[in-house]
Amino acid sequence: MPETSDSPESASQPPLPRRWFRKSVRFVWSIAPWIGLLIVALLAVSVMSSPDDSPPSQLAIAIAACVLMAALAIAAVCSWRRIGFQSDWLFAVLVSVHVLVLHFLVVFDWWSPTTSSVKSLLFAAVFAISVLVIGMVIRLFRFRLTLGLVVFYLILLLNISGLYVAINAQWFRG
């Protein structure tokens, strides 16, 4: 017996376009905080790594540094709550703390890196990024990759690139 449109199953579900719209709104609503966190981190790194002739004030740099630390901490905690203490997550936290400390030292002109130290930093950055990418690919194939971890890695990469922009800006200012 063919089903009619008066059956109880068809009456309980909304029409197909409405379901697609609801699913897309739910998806955008679930991803919007992560995109906002990335934008906030990008703005903080851009303030901290200003390549202009006149750097921003120390207060603006301090506020941007606090915002960047908060964004990094939020992403780290949210990813930790989903995956726990894993080796790649712990390595990413170690690298992020190291890069953040170096970024502070360069931005506040407490450390002026030499050419050999920049070479070492570049080697360390290439090594760290390759290890993190390998860990991310492994997580992707095991279906354990979370959005929080991806955002944490992206903020970390943003912070690493901001460190090198800050070093170049410091060398340019002399």
GITA-V538548 format. One record per residue. N is the residue number from 0. PSI is psi in degrees with one decimal (999 if undefined). BURIAL is 1 if it has 24 or more other ideal C-beta (glycine too) atoms within 12 Angstrom, else 0. Layout:
N:PSI:BURIAL
N:PSI:BURIAL
This chain:
0:122.9:0
1:148.4:0
2:142.3:0
3:170.4:0
4:-7.2:0
5:6.2:0
6:152.7:0
7:-27.0:0
8:-42.3:0
9:-25.3:0
10:-25.5:0
11:-19.9:0
12:138.8:0
13:166.7:0
14:158.8:0
15:-46.3:0
16:-35.6:0
17:-38.7:0
18:-43.0:0
19:-40.7:0
20:-43.5:0
21:-41.5:0
22:-40.9:0
23:-36.4:0
24:-40.3:0
25:-40.9:0
26:-47.0:0
27:-39.5:0
28:-34.0:0
29:-25.8:0
30:-16.0:0
31:-42.6:0
32:-34.5:0
33:-39.0:1
34:-40.5:0
35:-39.9:0
36:-38.8:1
37:-40.5:1
38:-42.0:0
39:-42.5:1
40:-39.1:1
41:-43.2:1
42:-39.9:0
43:-42.2:1
44:-36.6:1
45:-33.3:1
46:-41.1:1
47:-28.3:1
48:39.9:1
49:117.5:1
50:13.9:0
51:167.6:0
52:-39.2:0
53:113.9:0
54:159.5:1
55:165.7:1
56:160.8:0
57:-34.0:0
58:-42.8:0
59:-38.1:0
60:-41.2:1
61:-40.9:0
62:-43.8:0
63:-37.3:1
64:-41.0:1
65:-39.8:0
66:-41.9:1
67:-41.5:1
68:-39.3:1
69:-43.2:0
70:-41.7:1
71:-40.3:1
72:-40.5:0
73:-45.7:1
74:-38.8:1
75:-43.5:1
76:-42.2:0
77:-37.8:1
78:-35.0:1
79:-38.6:0
80:-27.0:0
81:-34.5:0
82:-18.9:1
83:-169.0:0
84:94.4:0
85:159.2:0
86:-40.2:0
87:-34.3:1
88:-43.5:1
89:-39.5:0
90:-41.3:1
91:-38.4:1
92:-43.1:1
93:-44.6:0
94:-40.1:1
95:-38.9:1
96:-42.2:0
97:-46.5:0
98:-37.8:1
99:-41.5:1
100:-44.2:0
101:-37.8:1
102:-43.1:1
103:-45.9:1
104:-40.2:0
105:-43.5:1
106:-39.7:1
107:10.0:0
108:36.9:0
109:-14.1:0
110:128.6:0
111:102.7:0
112:145.9:1
113:175.8:0
114:-40.2:0
115:-35.1:0
116:-31.8:0
117:-36.6:0
118:-43.3:0
119:-40.0:0
120:-38.6:1
121:-42.4:0
122:-44.1:0
123:-38.3:0
124:-42.8:1
125:-42.1:0
126:-47.6:0
127:-43.2:1
128:-39.7:1
129:-39.9:0
130:-41.9:0
131:-37.6:1
132:-40.5:0
133:-43.7:0
134:-37.2:1
135:-39.6:1
136:-41.1:0
137:-44.4:0
138:-36.6:1
139:-43.4:0
140:-21.2:0
141:3.4:0
142:39.2:0
143:16.2:0
144:123.0:1
145:159.6:1
146:-36.2:1
147:-39.3:1
148:-38.9:1
149:-43.3:1
150:-38.5:1
151:-44.7:1
152:-39.3:1
153:-40.1:1
154:-37.0:1
155:-45.1:1
156:-37.1:1
157:-40.1:1
158:-38.2:1
159:-44.7:1
160:-35.4:1
161:-32.6:1
162:-44.2:1
163:-32.5:1
164:-40.2:1
165:-37.6:1
166:-43.9:1
167:-39.0:0
168:-38.5:1
169:-41.8:1
170:-35.6:0
171:-39.1:0
172:-20.6:0
173:999:0
